[in-house]
Amino acid sequence: PEFRVFPTAEATAEAVAAYLAEQLASTPAMRLGLATGNTFVPIYAALVELYKAGGFSFARTESFNLDEYIGLPPGHPASFAAYMQQHLFSQVDLPEGRGHLPGVLGDVAAACTAYEAAISAGGGIDLQLLGIGRNGHIGFNEPGSAFDSRAREVALTASTREANKGDFPPGESVPPAAVTMGIGTILEARQIVLVAIGASKIEALDAAFRQAPSPDCPASALQAHPNVIVFADSAAIPNGV
Ligand code: F6R
């Protein structure tokens, strides 16, 4: 991959937002794969600022989120649907119904098949945003996930549930299961932008890009993708690239 490393978390977020704004300006009908998590809060905030300043629009865009928890009541504040509404969808001109998240109600396997079909039907994803878990997960593809996996129901590891505890009200536990795009789904995106902020991601980045690919580190599957840009702050890449 190409690495772009910045001195601070803020500078990294601004650079990612500027890159996305540039891509949206040149390809207004872009199909975006979106991620959630702490990493993307300042990125969406910066992107909304740039959007308000003008020069690009989401009017012709369609988006597909990576993942969603199973078992939360609709509208739950820790759901990724609520996160997307709050941080992006309600603040830009993305048409109603064009920001998709994986279905988690009813027949989850059927919803996964439908999600994959919706992604393919429009010609696939042009640009997929990814964070990275401390254990190297991408989406909610935890260690051991097959590199050709597709959208499906997955069990979350104890470490991921612990890492995401802060998003939930005190006393509420993180759901044990989620739906995620598969690693195979992610690898079909034409371009991938992975963002890693902070020292808690040092080991995951090392396993992803400096060691041989292995299902022990799901993000290492990205070594096989021809068009990956990694945006990171220097805390996540302490020894440079
Ligand atoms: C979020 C997602 C996850 C996160 C990862 C990092 O949609 O798929 O893979 O990107 O858990 O989360 P943060 O940014 O909170 O460290």
Residues whose N, C-alpha, C, O or C-beta is under 5 A from the ligand:
A	BS01	F6R	A35 T36 G37 N38 T39 F40 L66 D67 L130 G131 I132 G133 H137 I138 G139 F140
